[in-house]
Amino acid sequence: MVIVQSLRTHNRSRLMRLILERGVMSRSEFASASGLSKVTSTAIVSELLEQGWLRELGKTEGLAGRPAALVELHPQAGTVLGLDLQPEGVALLAGNLVTGGEMVLTHHPLEDAQTITEAVLGVLEQARLEAPHGPLLHATLALPAPVGLDGWPAHPSRLPDLEPARLFAWAERHDLTLTLENDIKLATLAEFERGAAQGYGDFALLVERQGGVALGLFLEGRLYRGAQGHAGELSLMGWPHDGRVEPLETLALEVREQALVQVCAALAVALDLSHFLIHQSAGGASALDLTTRLPTLVLRPIEVSVSHFGDAGPVHGALLQAARLAQNRLFGLELE
């Protein structure tokens, strides 16, 4: 019985992976694309339709002119959230299980660091009540802090007053899952999935925000977190200047730019990166200077360009991760 149930779960996951990848399929396409028998695939598709995960979209001409029923993921199958929490406010994106549908980026300012946890809980609760694509299933929160392999934020953090335990408790109370992740790592994921790094398995993203500077690394087609989850945290790096070692983030802009160019060039050579993305928001150094100077220090061809998402990278990456984790939880899909 256990073996039969495991096989059925596996087959169900195969069909859900197909619909998530292709968007719309006919019943006959499920069987041919999955390798399952027509009887098995039809039974599972019917089950998914009855449970509300899929819906019939319409019909198209099949073989010999026979109409073939089309199915797609139900637009109300579930809502996922991506949030980017910074000291000045929270950015929010809501999407469906494939992060589609009408997505509206909203911003919620934060007035008092002491009440930051209450403010985040308020945004989450409002989003749960107004979930546009069905019940809220998962939320990923991007943070300006390292996040350890245990899923908890670590030092140094620009949000020391945040109380993660209260956020996790809220999620458990409402039978949904919540993930915390470093903002730059999520921005890197967004660039790989839908931004300027599509098609690149090895690249880096350098982000300078007013409050700091960090790197995101994608190696061999995967987001690289490091032994403790702190990969890319340049806030942990010192730089020799005027006879003393200073945190790289606190250097004057001109000195910091020189340091960053050298650090990034060394990284590109050491890791044999094919692509380097740069995003510098207000308060950063000259983006034009970095994009032009970096290739001169890497003595082989390397593509250097600006990021696609800019400041919105973390919230888009958070939404993408939320969708993947929700899919895995619901359908047992393996994360890539």
Buried (B, 14 or more C-beta within 10 A) or exposed (E): EEEEEEEBEEBBBBBBBBBBEEEEBBBBBBBEBBEBEEEBBBBBBEBBBEEEBBBEBEEEEBEEEEEBBBBBBBBBBBBBBBBBBBEEBBBBBBBBBBBEBEBEBEEBEBEEEEEBBEBBBEBBEEBBEEBBBBEBBBBBBBBBBBBBEEEBBBEBBBBEEBEBEEBBEBBEEEEBBBBBBBBBBBBBBBBBBBBBBEEBBBBBBBBBBEBBBBBBBBBEEBBBBEEEBBBBBBBBBEBEBEEEEBBBBEBEEEBBBBBBBBBBBEBBBEBEBBBBBBBBEEEBBEBEBBBEBBBEBBEEEBBBEBBBBEBBBBBBBBBBBBBBBBBBEBBBBEEE
